[in-house]
Amino acid sequence: MKRLDHFWYARSPWLVLLTPLSLLFRMLVALRRFAYRHGLLRSHKLPVPVIIVGNITVGGSGKTPLVAWLADYLREKGYRPGIVARGYGGNASSWPQQVRSDSDPAIVGDEAVLLAAMTGCPMAVAPDRFAAAMALVKYHDRDVVIADDGLQHYALQRDIEIIVIDGVRRFGAGFMLPAGPLREPVSRLREADLVVTNGLGGGREYSMKLKSHTLRNLQDDSRTCQPDEFRQRRVHAVAGIGNPERFFQSLRQVLGNIETHAFPDHHHFTRQDISFDDAAPVLMTAKDAVKCRRFATGNEWYMPVTAELTGEFCARLDVLLDERVPLHPGSAGD
């Protein structure tokens, strides 16, 4: 069965049947924003500045590599960043949870473990992002907090907003949930400080490229190989991310034909999900690797990616940092 997002981006005509629900959702979103703006719902301010990285659509857009890039960039500038997230997919019995690179993704969420491993930054997760941020500030000496996927979490006040767009899929037909992928109207982009497009940007958007790196083995991270070593071989490509086709297409460009196996975003993988009736190698994303490593056999590989931003983006970010996230004398990055 095809997932609902397939119909969103294929602009299937039958989605018009869901437009009354989309209009209702749009009204509720507007009422919620009104309530926060006028103090009917409480918004909390941290003792340190907050940078939000989020999107206005459901599904993957490239937030995780951008958050990792931002953490590294801030450290190079002399800041001590920490990261908070919702911990989506985690089933912790209590929140907030501190996250390390060896944390259980079933407890704290797959993206949180991946970000902790990519950045080495202190990280906390909770459905209440303000509670997670307060725990982070309490237990770690941080002077700026990056909130991953926190755009719609208006209970947490923010100093800089960065919105990420999927440059290929964009906004589908422009409908809000459930007739389309939008969590907020496209007009919300005008309120953001920076709009980053994963791909070619236009207008006031800044382009971001995702650079693929040497494949690493799930069982032994020191084992590496180049993707083209699997060219002309049978390969299984597994992805449980918001836009699996982006990953599959990047592999096709190098390997040609591959056997694809798409799963829902944040899928809880089992050994059976990545076991096939042959000895062909299994390739997956770094996000999926954190969930599959515990039952890897040595035949599974993942592809790390990092974000590359333009000089224009860095220049504008520097201006915003100078204005809203002052670096106090004596500060030093991790």
Phi and psi restraints in degrees (value plus and minus 20) as a CYANA .aco file:
   2 LYS   PHI     -95.6   -55.6
   2 LYS   PSI     123.8   163.8
   3 ARG   PHI     -94.6   -54.6
   3 ARG   PSI     138.6   178.6
   4 LEU   PHI     -80.4   -40.4
   4 LEU   PSI     -54.6   -14.6
   5 ASP   PHI     -85.1   -45.1
   5 ASP   PSI     -43.6    -3.6
   6 HIS   PHI     -80.4   -40.4
   6 HIS   PSI     -62.8   -22.8
   7 PHE   PHI     -93.4   -53.4
   7 PHE   PSI     -52.3   -12.3
   8 TRP   PHI     -78.0   -38.0
   8 TRP   PSI     -69.5   -29.5
   9 TYR   PHI    -106.3   -66.3
   9 TYR   PSI     -36.6     3.4
  10 ALA   PHI    -103.3   -63.3
  10 ALA   PSI     -26.6    13.4
  11 ARG   PHI      35.7    75.7
  11 ARG   PSI      28.4    68.4
  12 SER   PHI     -82.4   -42.4
  12 SER   PSI     112.5   152.5
  13 PRO   PHI     -83.9   -43.9
  13 PRO   PSI     -46.4    -6.4
  14 TRP   PHI     -89.7   -49.7
  14 TRP   PSI     -32.9     7.1
  15 LEU   PHI     -84.4   -44.4
  15 LEU   PSI     -37.0     3.0
  16 VAL   PHI     -79.1   -39.1
  16 VAL   PSI     -44.4    -4.4
  17 LEU   PHI     -85.7   -45.7
  17 LEU   PSI     -41.7    -1.7
  18 LEU   PHI    -114.8   -74.8
  18 LEU   PSI     -22.1    17.9
  19 THR   PHI     -80.9   -40.9
  19 THR   PSI     -54.1   -14.1
  20 PRO   PHI     -79.5   -39.5
  20 PRO   PSI     -58.3   -18.3
  21 LEU   PHI     -88.8   -48.8
  21 LEU   PSI     -54.8   -14.8
  22 SER   PHI     -85.0   -45.0
  22 SER   PSI     -59.7   -19.7
  23 LEU   PHI     -84.7   -44.7
  23 LEU   PSI     -59.0   -19.0
  24 LEU   PHI     -84.8   -44.8
  24 LEU   PSI     -63.3   -23.3
  25 PHE   PHI     -82.1   -42.1
  25 PHE   PSI     -62.4   -22.4
  26 ARG   PHI     -80.4   -40.4
  26 ARG   PSI     -60.6   -20.6
  27 MET   PHI     -85.6   -45.6
  27 MET   PSI     -61.3   -21.3
  28 LEU   PHI     -85.0   -45.0
  28 LEU   PSI     -59.4   -19.4
  29 VAL   PHI     -81.7   -41.7
  29 VAL   PSI     -64.0   -24.0
  30 ALA   PHI     -84.2   -44.2
  30 ALA   PSI     -60.9   -20.9
  31 LEU   PHI     -85.4   -45.4
  31 LEU   PSI     -59.0   -19.0
  32 ARG   PHI     -85.3   -45.3
  32 ARG   PSI     -63.4   -23.4
  33 ARG   PHI     -84.5   -44.5
  33 ARG   PSI     -59.3   -19.3
  34 PHE   PHI     -80.3   -40.3
  34 PHE   PSI     -62.2   -22.2
  35 ALA   PHI     -84.7   -44.7
  35 ALA   PSI     -58.7   -18.7
  36 TYR   PHI     -92.2   -52.2
  36 TYR   PSI     -59.8   -19.8
  37 ARG   PHI     -85.6   -45.6
  37 ARG   PSI     -51.9   -11.9
  38 HIS   PHI    -125.7   -85.7
  38 HIS   PSI      -5.4    34.6
  39 GLY   PHI      57.9    97.9
  39 GLY   PSI     -11.3    28.7
  40 LEU   PHI     -93.0   -53.0
  40 LEU   PSI     -50.3   -10.3
  41 LEU   PHI    -135.4   -95.4
  41 LEU   PSI     120.6   160.6
  42 ARG   PHI    -103.7   -63.7
  42 ARG   PSI     113.9   153.9
  43 SER   PHI    -135.6   -95.6
  43 SER   PSI     116.8   156.8
  44 HIS   PHI    -129.5   -89.5
  44 HIS   PSI     123.5   163.5
  45 LYS   PHI    -129.5   -89.5
  45 LYS   PSI     111.3   151.3
  46 LEU   PHI     -98.1   -58.1
  46 LEU   PSI     139.6   179.6
  47 PRO   PHI     -94.0   -54.0
  47 PRO   PSI     -25.8    14.2
  48 VAL   PHI    -147.3  -107.3
  48 VAL   PSI     139.3   179.3
  49 PRO   PHI     -84.0   -44.0
  49 PRO   PSI     134.0   174.0
  50 VAL   PHI    -144.6  -104.6
  50 VAL   PSI     111.6   151.6
  51 ILE   PHI    -132.6   -92.6
  51 ILE   PSI     101.0   141.0
  52 ILE   PHI    -113.7   -73.7
  52 ILE   PSI     113.0   153.0
  53 VAL   PHI    -141.6  -101.6
  53 VAL   PSI      97.3   137.3
  54 GLY   PHI    -173.1  -133.1
  54 GLY   PSI    -191.2  -151.2
  55 ASN   PHI    -165.0  -125.0
  55 ASN   PSI     152.0   192.0
  56 ILE   PHI    -128.2   -88.2
  56 ILE   PSI     -13.5    26.5
  57 THR   PHI    -140.9  -100.9
  57 THR   PSI     140.5   180.5
  58 VAL   PHI    -100.0   -60.0
  58 VAL   PSI     122.2   162.2
  59 GLY   PHI      79.2   119.2
  59 GLY   PSI     155.9   195.9
  60 GLY   PHI     -93.1   -53.1
  60 GLY   PSI     120.5   160.5
  61 SER   PHI    -154.6  -114.6
  61 SER   PSI     -27.9    12.1
  62 GLY   PHI      90.5   130.5
  62 GLY   PSI      -2.0    38.0
  63 LYS   PHI     -83.4   -43.4
  63 LYS   PSI     -63.4   -23.4
  64 THR   PHI     -79.7   -39.7
  64 THR   PSI     -71.3   -31.3
  65 PRO   PHI     -83.9   -43.9
  65 PRO   PSI     -50.0   -10.0
  66 LEU   PHI     -88.8   -48.8
  66 LEU   PSI     -60.9   -20.9
  67 VAL   PHI     -81.2   -41.2
  67 VAL   PSI     -63.1   -23.1
  68 ALA   PHI     -82.7   -42.7
  68 ALA   PSI     -62.9   -22.9
  69 TRP   PHI     -81.0   -41.0
  69 TRP   PSI     -65.0   -25.0
  70 LEU   PHI     -82.6   -42.6
  70 LEU   PSI     -61.3   -21.3
  71 ALA   PHI     -80.8   -40.8
  71 ALA   PSI     -64.9   -24.9
  72 ASP   PHI     -84.6   -44.6
  72 ASP   PSI     -61.0   -21.0
  73 TYR   PHI     -83.5   -43.5
  73 TYR   PSI     -62.8   -22.8
  74 LEU   PHI     -84.5   -44.5
  74 LEU   PSI     -59.7   -19.7
  75 ARG   PHI     -84.4   -44.4
  75 ARG   PSI     -59.1   -19.1
  76 GLU   PHI     -81.7   -41.7
  76 GLU   PSI     -49.6    -9.6
  77 LYS   PHI    -102.4   -62.4
  77 LYS   PSI     -26.8    13.2
  78 GLY   PHI      83.8   123.8
  78 GLY   PSI     -17.4    22.6
  79 TYR   PHI    -101.6   -61.6
  79 TYR   PSI     145.6   185.6
  80 ARG   PHI    -138.0   -98.0
  80 ARG   PSI      63.8   103.8
  81 PRO   PHI    -100.1   -60.1
  81 PRO   PSI     129.5   169.5
  82 GLY   PHI    -146.5  -106.5
  82 GLY   PSI     142.3   182.3
  83 ILE   PHI    -145.6  -105.6
  83 ILE   PSI     118.0   158.0
  84 VAL   PHI    -145.2  -105.2
  84 VAL   PSI     131.9   171.9
  85 ALA   PHI    -173.3  -133.3
  85 ALA   PSI     154.2   194.2
  86 ARG   PHI     -94.7   -54.7
  86 ARG   PSI     -50.3   -10.3
  87 GLY   PHI      60.2   100.2
  87 GLY   PSI      15.7    55.7
  88 TYR   PHI     -79.1   -39.1
  88 TYR   PSI     114.1   154.1
  89 GLY   PHI      71.2   111.2
  89 GLY   PSI     -31.6     8.4
  90 GLY   PHI    -104.2   -64.2
  90 GLY   PSI     127.7   167.7
  91 ASN   PHI    -140.8  -100.8
  91 ASN   PSI      18.9    58.9
  92 ALA   PHI     -78.6   -38.6
  92 ALA   PSI     125.8   165.8
  93 SER   PHI    -101.9   -61.9
  93 SER   PSI     -35.2     4.8
  94 SER   PHI    -166.3  -126.3
  94 SER   PSI     132.0   172.0
  95 TRP   PHI    -151.9  -111.9
  95 TRP   PSI     134.6   174.6
  96 PRO   PHI     -93.1   -53.1
  96 PRO   PSI     145.6   185.6
  97 GLN   PHI    -144.1  -104.1
  97 GLN   PSI     113.2   153.2
  98 GLN   PHI     -98.0   -58.0
  98 GLN   PSI     125.4   165.4
  99 VAL   PHI    -141.6  -101.6
  99 VAL   PSI     114.0   154.0
 100 ARG   PHI    -144.0  -104.0
 100 ARG   PSI     151.6   191.6
 101 SER   PHI     -85.4   -45.4
 101 SER   PSI     -41.8    -1.8
 102 ASP   PHI    -123.5   -83.5
 102 ASP   PSI      -6.5    33.5
 103 SER   PHI     -87.2   -47.2
 103 SER   PSI     137.1   177.1
 104 ASP   PHI    -100.3   -60.3
 104 ASP   PSI      97.7   137.7
 105 PRO   PHI     -82.4   -42.4
 105 PRO   PSI     -43.2    -3.2
 106 ALA   PHI     -89.1   -49.1
 106 ALA   PSI     -42.0    -2.0
 107 ILE   PHI    -111.4   -71.4
 107 ILE   PSI     -66.3   -26.3
 108 VAL   PHI    -132.1   -92.1
 108 VAL   PSI     -26.1    13.9
 109 GLY   PHI      81.1   121.1
 109 GLY   PSI     126.8   166.8
 110 ASP   PHI     -90.2   -50.2
 110 ASP   PSI     -64.0   -24.0
 111 GLU   PHI     -85.1   -45.1
 111 GLU   PSI     -53.5   -13.5
 112 ALA   PHI     -84.8   -44.8
 112 ALA   PSI     -64.9   -24.9
 113 VAL   PHI     -83.7   -43.7
 113 VAL   PSI     -61.7   -21.7
 114 LEU   PHI     -81.8   -41.8
 114 LEU   PSI     -65.1   -25.1
 115 LEU   PHI     -84.8   -44.8
 115 LEU   PSI     -60.1   -20.1
 116 ALA   PHI     -81.3   -41.3
 116 ALA   PSI     -59.7   -19.7
 117 ALA   PHI     -91.1   -51.1
 117 ALA   PSI     -59.5   -19.5
 118 MET   PHI     -90.1   -50.1
 118 MET   PSI     -55.4   -15.4
 119 THR   PHI    -125.6   -85.6
 119 THR   PSI     -50.2   -10.2
 120 GLY   PHI      51.6    91.6
 120 GLY   PSI     -11.0    29.0
 121 CYS   PHI    -100.8   -60.8
 121 CYS   PSI     129.6   169.6
 122 PRO   PHI     -78.2   -38.2
 122 PRO   PSI     120.8   160.8
 123 MET   PHI    -166.2  -126.2
 123 MET   PSI     123.5   163.5
 124 ALA   PHI    -156.8  -116.8
 124 ALA   PSI     127.7   167.7
 125 VAL   PHI    -150.8  -110.8
 125 VAL   PSI     128.5   168.5
 126 ALA   PHI    -194.2  -154.2
 126 ALA   PSI     129.2   169.2
 127 PRO   PHI     -76.4   -36.4
 127 PRO   PSI     -53.9   -13.9
 128 ASP   PHI    -108.9   -68.9
 128 ASP   PSI      79.3   119.3
 129 ARG   PHI     -82.7   -42.7
 129 ARG   PSI     -52.1   -12.1
 130 PHE   PHI     -85.7   -45.7
 130 PHE   PSI     -61.3   -21.3
 131 ALA   PHI     -83.5   -43.5
 131 ALA   PSI     -60.5   -20.5
 132 ALA   PHI     -83.1   -43.1
 132 ALA   PSI     -62.3   -22.3
 133 ALA   PHI     -87.6   -47.6
 133 ALA   PSI     -59.1   -19.1
 134 MET   PHI     -84.4   -44.4
 134 MET   PSI     -58.8   -18.8
 135 ALA   PHI     -85.3   -45.3
 135 ALA   PSI     -58.3   -18.3
 136 LEU   PHI     -84.5   -44.5
 136 LEU   PSI     -65.7   -25.7
 137 VAL   PHI     -87.8   -47.8
 137 VAL   PSI     -53.6   -13.6
 138 LYS   PHI     -87.1   -47.1
 138 LYS   PSI     -63.2   -23.2
 139 TYR   PHI    -119.4   -79.4
 139 TYR   PSI     -28.9    11.1
 140 HIS   PHI    -155.8  -115.8
 140 HIS   PSI     126.2   166.2
 141 ASP   PHI    -105.0   -65.0
 141 ASP   PSI      64.3   104.3
 142 ARG   PHI    -130.2   -90.2
 142 ARG   PSI     124.7   164.7
 143 ASP   PHI    -135.3   -95.3
 143 ASP   PSI     -16.3    23.7
 144 VAL   PHI    -179.0  -139.0
 144 VAL   PSI     122.8   162.8
 145 VAL   PHI    -137.8   -97.8
 145 VAL   PSI     110.5   150.5
 146 ILE   PHI    -119.8   -79.8
 146 ILE   PSI     104.2   144.2
 147 ALA   PHI    -123.1   -83.1
 147 ALA   PSI      90.7   130.7
 148 ASP   PHI    -100.0   -60.0
 148 ASP   PSI     109.6   149.6
 149 ASP   PHI      35.1    75.1
 149 ASP   PSI      25.5    65.5
 150 GLY   PHI    -131.1   -91.1
 150 GLY   PSI      -5.3    34.7
 151 LEU   PHI     -80.2   -40.2
 151 LEU   PSI     -63.2   -23.2
 152 GLN   PHI    -107.1   -67.1
 152 GLN   PSI     -19.0    21.0
 153 HIS   PHI    -110.6   -70.6
 153 HIS   PSI      55.8    95.8
 154 TYR   PHI     -94.6   -54.6
 154 TYR   PSI     -25.7    14.3
 155 ALA   PHI     -88.1   -48.1
 155 ALA   PSI     -36.4     3.6
 156 LEU   PHI    -127.0   -87.0
 156 LEU   PSI      95.9   135.9
 157 GLN   PHI     -90.0   -50.0
 157 GLN   PSI     131.3   171.3
 158 ARG   PHI    -152.8  -112.8
 158 ARG   PSI     132.0   172.0
 159 ASP   PHI    -122.5   -82.5
 159 ASP   PSI     -51.0   -11.0
 160 ILE   PHI    -157.8  -117.8
 160 ILE   PSI     115.4   155.4
 161 GLU   PHI    -135.2   -95.2
 161 GLU   PSI     110.2   150.2
 162 ILE   PHI    -142.6  -102.6
 162 ILE   PSI     102.8   142.8
 163 ILE   PHI    -127.5   -87.5
 163 ILE   PSI     113.8   153.8
 164 VAL   PHI    -128.5   -88.5
 164 VAL   PSI     115.7   155.7
 165 ILE   PHI    -139.3   -99.3
 165 ILE   PSI     119.3   159.3
 166 ASP   PHI     -95.1   -55.1
 166 ASP   PSI      94.4   134.4
 167 GLY   PHI     -89.8   -49.8
 167 GLY   PSI     -37.0     3.0
 168 VAL   PHI    -112.5   -72.5
 168 VAL   PSI     -72.7   -32.7
 169 ARG   PHI    -102.6   -62.6
 169 ARG   PSI     -45.1    -5.1
 170 ARG   PHI      31.7    71.7
 170 ARG   PSI    -138.8   -98.8
 171 PHE   PHI    -141.2  -101.2
 171 PHE   PSI      -0.8    39.2
 172 GLY   PHI      41.5    81.5
 172 GLY   PSI    -154.0  -114.0
 173 ALA   PHI    -106.5   -66.5
 173 ALA   PSI     -17.4    22.6
 174 GLY   PHI      68.9   108.9
 174 GLY   PSI      -8.4    31.6
 175 PHE   PHI    -108.7   -68.7
 175 PHE   PSI     130.9   170.9
 176 MET   PHI    -106.0   -66.0
 176 MET   PSI     146.2   186.2
 177 LEU   PHI     -73.5   -33.5
 177 LEU   PSI     123.3   163.3
 178 PRO   PHI    -114.2   -74.2
 178 PRO   PSI     -17.8    22.2
 179 ALA   PHI    -100.5   -60.5
 179 ALA   PSI     -31.1     8.9
 180 GLY   PHI    -174.0  -134.0
 180 GLY   PSI    -198.2  -158.2
 181 PRO   PHI    -107.4   -67.4
 181 PRO   PSI     -22.8    17.2
 182 LEU   PHI     -97.1   -57.1
 182 LEU   PSI     109.8   149.8
 183 ARG   PHI    -111.5   -71.5
 183 ARG   PSI     -43.4    -3.4
 184 GLU   PHI    -161.5  -121.5
 184 GLU   PSI     138.8   178.8
 185 PRO   PHI     -85.9   -45.9
 185 PRO   PSI     136.2   176.2
 186 VAL   PHI     -79.1   -39.1
 186 VAL   PSI     -48.4    -8.4
 187 SER   PHI     -80.7   -40.7
 187 SER   PSI     -38.4     1.6
 188 ARG   PHI     -81.6   -41.6
 188 ARG   PSI     -44.7    -4.7
 189 LEU   PHI     -79.8   -39.8
 189 LEU   PSI     -51.1   -11.1
 190 ARG   PHI     -86.1   -46.1
 190 ARG   PSI     -41.0    -1.0
 191 GLU   PHI    -107.4   -67.4
 191 GLU   PSI     -35.3     4.7
 192 ALA   PHI     -95.2   -55.2
 192 ALA   PSI     132.4   172.4
 193 ASP   PHI     -97.1   -57.1
 193 ASP   PSI     -56.1   -16.1
 194 LEU   PHI    -160.6  -120.6
 194 LEU   PSI     115.2   155.2
 195 VAL   PHI    -137.9   -97.9
 195 VAL   PSI      98.5   138.5
 196 VAL   PHI    -130.4   -90.4
 196 VAL   PSI     111.4   151.4
 197 THR   PHI    -128.3   -88.3
 197 THR   PSI     103.1   143.1
 198 ASN   PHI     -94.5   -54.5
 198 ASN   PSI      67.9   107.9
 199 GLY   PHI     110.3   150.3
 199 GLY   PSI    -172.7  -132.7
 200 LEU   PHI    -101.0   -61.0
 200 LEU   PSI     105.3   145.3
 201 GLY   PHI    -116.4   -76.4
 201 GLY   PSI     144.5   184.5
 202 GLY   PHI    -158.9  -118.9
 202 GLY   PSI     138.7   178.7
 203 GLY   PHI      44.5    84.5
 203 GLY   PSI    -146.0  -106.0
 204 ARG   PHI    -111.1   -71.1
 204 ARG   PSI      -3.3    36.7
 205 GLU   PHI    -107.8   -67.8
 205 GLU   PSI     126.4   166.4
 206 TYR   PHI    -125.5   -85.5
 206 TYR   PSI     111.5   151.5
 207 SER   PHI     -97.6   -57.6
 207 SER   PSI     124.4   164.4
 208 MET   PHI    -150.1  -110.1
 208 MET   PSI     115.7   155.7
 209 LYS   PHI    -130.4   -90.4
 209 LYS   PSI     122.6   162.6
 210 LEU   PHI    -123.7   -83.7
 210 LEU   PSI      99.7   139.7
 211 LYS   PHI    -117.4   -77.4
 211 LYS   PSI     103.4   143.4
 212 SER   PHI    -102.7   -62.7
 212 SER   PSI     128.4   168.4
 213 HIS   PHI    -141.9  -101.9
 213 HIS   PSI     160.0   200.0
 214 THR   PHI     -75.8   -35.8
 214 THR   PSI     116.8   156.8
 215 LEU   PHI     -84.0   -44.0
 215 LEU   PSI     122.4   162.4
 216 ARG   PHI    -142.1  -102.1
 216 ARG   PSI     126.8   166.8
 217 ASN   PHI    -102.3   -62.3
 217 ASN   PSI     116.5   156.5
 218 LEU   PHI     -85.6   -45.6
 218 LEU   PSI     -57.7   -17.7
 219 GLN   PHI     -97.9   -57.9
 219 GLN   PSI     -53.0   -13.0
 220 ASP   PHI    -159.2  -119.2
 220 ASP   PSI      80.8   120.8
 221 ASP   PHI     -84.7   -44.7
 221 ASP   PSI     -37.5     2.5
 222 SER   PHI     -98.1   -58.1
 222 SER   PSI     -35.9     4.1
 223 ARG   PHI    -102.1   -62.1
 223 ARG   PSI     105.7   145.7
 224 THR   PHI    -151.4  -111.4
 224 THR   PSI     140.6   180.6
 225 CYS   PHI    -178.9  -138.9
 225 CYS   PSI     140.8   180.8
 226 GLN   PHI    -105.6   -65.6
 226 GLN   PSI     122.7   162.7
 227 PRO   PHI     -75.3   -35.3
 227 PRO   PSI     -55.1   -15.1
 228 ASP   PHI     -90.7   -50.7
 228 ASP   PSI     -25.9    14.1
 229 GLU   PHI     -87.1   -47.1
 229 GLU   PSI     -39.5     0.5
 230 PHE   PHI    -118.1   -78.1
 230 PHE   PSI     -13.0    27.0
 231 ARG   PHI     -81.3   -41.3
 231 ARG   PSI     120.9   160.9
 232 GLN   PHI      45.1    85.1
 232 GLN   PSI      -2.9    37.1
 233 ARG   PHI    -135.3   -95.3
 233 ARG   PSI     138.4   178.4
 234 ARG   PHI     -91.3   -51.3
 234 ARG   PSI     109.1   149.1
 235 VAL   PHI    -156.5  -116.5
 235 VAL   PSI     117.3   157.3
 236 HIS   PHI    -120.5   -80.5
 236 HIS   PSI     105.4   145.4
 237 ALA   PHI    -129.6   -89.6
 237 ALA   PSI     102.8   142.8
 238 VAL   PHI    -137.1   -97.1
 238 VAL   PSI     116.0   156.0
 239 ALA   PHI    -171.0  -131.0
 239 ALA   PSI     107.4   147.4
 240 GLY   PHI    -141.1  -101.1
 240 GLY   PSI      41.8    81.8
 241 ILE   PHI    -145.7  -105.7
 241 ILE   PSI     156.0   196.0
 242 GLY   PHI     -84.8   -44.8
 242 GLY   PSI     -54.7   -14.7
 243 ASN   PHI    -153.0  -113.0
 243 ASN   PSI      57.6    97.6
 244 PRO   PHI     -81.3   -41.3
 244 PRO   PSI     -48.3    -8.3
 245 GLU   PHI     -84.2   -44.2
 245 GLU   PSI     -50.4   -10.4
 246 ARG   PHI     -81.9   -41.9
 246 ARG   PSI     -64.0   -24.0
 247 PHE   PHI     -86.0   -46.0
 247 PHE   PSI     -65.3   -25.3
 248 PHE   PHI     -81.0   -41.0
 248 PHE   PSI     -61.1   -21.1
 249 GLN   PHI     -85.9   -45.9
 249 GLN   PSI     -56.7   -16.7
 250 SER   PHI     -84.7   -44.7
 250 SER   PSI     -53.6   -13.6
 251 LEU   PHI     -93.6   -53.6
 251 LEU   PSI     -59.4   -19.4
 252 ARG   PHI     -80.7   -40.7
 252 ARG   PSI     -55.0   -15.0
 253 GLN   PHI     -83.5   -43.5
 253 GLN   PSI     -45.8    -5.8
 254 VAL   PHI    -120.6   -80.6
 254 VAL   PSI     -61.4   -21.4
 255 LEU   PHI    -121.6   -81.6
 255 LEU   PSI     -35.3     4.7
 256 GLY   PHI      63.0   103.0
 256 GLY   PSI    -151.5  -111.5
 257 ASN   PHI     -93.5   -53.5
 257 ASN   PSI     115.1   155.1
 258 ILE   PHI    -156.4  -116.4
 258 ILE   PSI     139.4   179.4
 259 GLU   PHI    -116.5   -76.5
 259 GLU   PSI      96.4   136.4
 260 THR   PHI    -118.5   -78.5
 260 THR   PSI     126.3   166.3
 261 HIS   PHI    -158.6  -118.6
 261 HIS   PSI      78.2   118.2
 262 ALA   PHI    -114.3   -74.3
 262 ALA   PSI     118.5   158.5
 263 PHE   PHI    -146.5  -106.5
 263 PHE   PSI     143.3   183.3
 264 PRO   PHI     -81.6   -41.6
 264 PRO   PSI     135.0   175.0
 265 ASP   PHI     -78.1   -38.1
 265 ASP   PSI     118.5   158.5
 266 HIS   PHI      43.6    83.6
 266 HIS   PSI       7.8    47.8
 267 HIS   PHI     -79.5   -39.5
 267 HIS   PSI     118.2   158.2
 268 HIS   PHI    -107.0   -67.0
 268 HIS   PSI      76.0   116.0
 269 PHE   PHI     -89.6   -49.6
 269 PHE   PSI     127.4   167.4
 270 THR   PHI    -139.5   -99.5
 270 THR   PSI     148.4   188.4
 271 ARG   PHI     -77.8   -37.8
 271 ARG   PSI     -57.8   -17.8
 272 GLN   PHI     -84.3   -44.3
 272 GLN   PSI     -48.3    -8.3
 273 ASP   PHI     -85.2   -45.2
 273 ASP   PSI     -47.6    -7.6
 274 ILE   PHI    -136.8   -96.8
 274 ILE   PSI      -1.3    38.7
 275 SER   PHI    -124.6   -84.6
 275 SER   PSI     108.6   148.6
 276 PHE   PHI    -149.0  -109.0
 276 PHE   PSI     147.8   187.8
 277 ASP   PHI    -105.8   -65.8
 277 ASP   PSI      16.0    56.0
 278 ASP   PHI    -175.7  -135.7
 278 ASP   PSI    -199.2  -159.2
 279 ALA   PHI    -123.2   -83.2
 279 ALA   PSI      -3.2    36.8
 280 ALA   PHI     -85.8   -45.8
 280 ALA   PSI     124.8   164.8
 281 PRO   PHI     -84.7   -44.7
 281 PRO   PSI     131.4   171.4
 282 VAL   PHI    -134.2   -94.2
 282 VAL   PSI     102.3   142.3
 283 LEU   PHI    -130.1   -90.1
 283 LEU   PSI     120.8   160.8
 284 MET   PHI    -169.8  -129.8
 284 MET   PSI     154.5   194.5
 285 THR   PHI    -101.1   -61.1
 285 THR   PSI     142.9   182.9
 286 ALA   PHI     -84.0   -44.0
 286 ALA   PSI     -53.5   -13.5
 287 LYS   PHI     -84.7   -44.7
 287 LYS   PSI     -61.6   -21.6
 288 ASP   PHI     -92.3   -52.3
 288 ASP   PSI     -48.8    -8.8
 289 ALA   PHI     -82.5   -42.5
 289 ALA   PSI     -54.6   -14.6
 290 VAL   PHI     -85.6   -45.6
 290 VAL   PSI     -43.3    -3.3
 291 LYS   PHI    -112.2   -72.2
 291 LYS   PSI     -41.1    -1.1
 292 CYS   PHI    -121.1   -81.1
 292 CYS   PSI     -30.3     9.7
 293 ARG   PHI     -81.5   -41.5
 293 ARG   PSI     -53.9   -13.9
 294 ARG   PHI     -88.1   -48.1
 294 ARG   PSI     -40.1    -0.1
 295 PHE   PHI    -142.5  -102.5
 295 PHE   PSI       4.9    44.9
 296 ALA   PHI     -89.1   -49.1
 296 ALA   PSI     129.8   169.8
 297 THR   PHI    -131.2   -91.2
 297 THR   PSI     -26.1    13.9
 298 GLY   PHI      86.5   126.5
 298 GLY   PSI     -27.1    12.9
 299 ASN   PHI    -123.0   -83.0
 299 ASN   PSI     -13.5    26.5
 300 GLU   PHI    -130.3   -90.3
 300 GLU   PSI     120.2   160.2
 301 TRP   PHI    -153.1  -113.1
 301 TRP   PSI     129.8   169.8
 302 TYR   PHI    -147.0  -107.0
 302 TYR   PSI     138.4   178.4
 303 MET   PHI    -133.8   -93.8
 303 MET   PSI      84.1   124.1
 304 PRO   PHI     -88.1   -48.1
 304 PRO   PSI     126.7   166.7
 305 VAL   PHI    -152.5  -112.5
 305 VAL   PSI     129.1   169.1
 306 THR   PHI    -149.6  -109.6
 306 THR   PSI     134.1   174.1
 307 ALA   PHI    -108.1   -68.1
 307 ALA   PSI     125.9   165.9
 308 GLU   PHI    -145.0  -105.0
 308 GLU   PSI     101.7   141.7
 309 LEU   PHI    -129.6   -89.6
 309 LEU   PSI     137.9   177.9
 310 THR   PHI    -100.3   -60.3
 310 THR   PSI     141.4   181.4
 311 GLY   PHI     -82.2   -42.2
 311 GLY   PSI     -54.5   -14.5
 312 GLU   PHI     -83.1   -43.1
 312 GLU   PSI     -60.5   -20.5
 313 PHE   PHI     -83.4   -43.4
 313 PHE   PSI     -66.4   -26.4
 314 CYS   PHI     -80.6   -40.6
 314 CYS   PSI     -60.2   -20.2
 315 ALA   PHI     -83.6   -43.6
 315 ALA   PSI     -64.5   -24.5
 316 ARG   PHI     -88.0   -48.0
 316 ARG   PSI     -59.1   -19.1
 317 LEU   PHI     -82.6   -42.6
 317 LEU   PSI     -60.5   -20.5
 318 ASP   PHI     -80.0   -40.0
 318 ASP   PSI     -60.0   -20.0
 319 VAL   PHI     -82.7   -42.7
 319 VAL   PSI     -65.3   -25.3
 320 LEU   PHI     -84.9   -44.9
 320 LEU   PSI     -60.0   -20.0
 321 LEU   PHI     -82.8   -42.8
 321 LEU   PSI     -63.9   -23.9
 322 ASP   PHI     -82.5   -42.5
 322 ASP   PSI     -56.6   -16.6
 323 GLU   PHI     -98.0   -58.0
 323 GLU   PSI     -59.4   -19.4
 324 ARG   PHI    -139.6   -99.6
 324 ARG   PSI     -36.8     3.2
 325 VAL   PHI    -148.6  -108.6
 325 VAL   PSI      50.0    90.0
 326 PRO   PHI     -83.1   -43.1
 326 PRO   PSI     119.5   159.5
 327 LEU   PHI    -113.6   -73.6
 327 LEU   PSI      93.5   133.5
 328 HIS   PHI     -95.2   -55.2
 328 HIS   PSI     126.5   166.5
 329 PRO   PHI     -76.8   -36.8
 329 PRO   PSI     118.0   158.0
 330 GLY   PHI      72.2   112.2
 330 GLY   PSI     -28.3    11.7
 331 SER   PHI     -91.2   -51.2
 331 SER   PSI     132.2   172.2
 332 ALA   PHI    -171.2  -131.2
 332 ALA   PSI     113.4   153.4
 333 GLY   PHI     -85.8   -45.8
 333 GLY   PSI     146.7   186.7
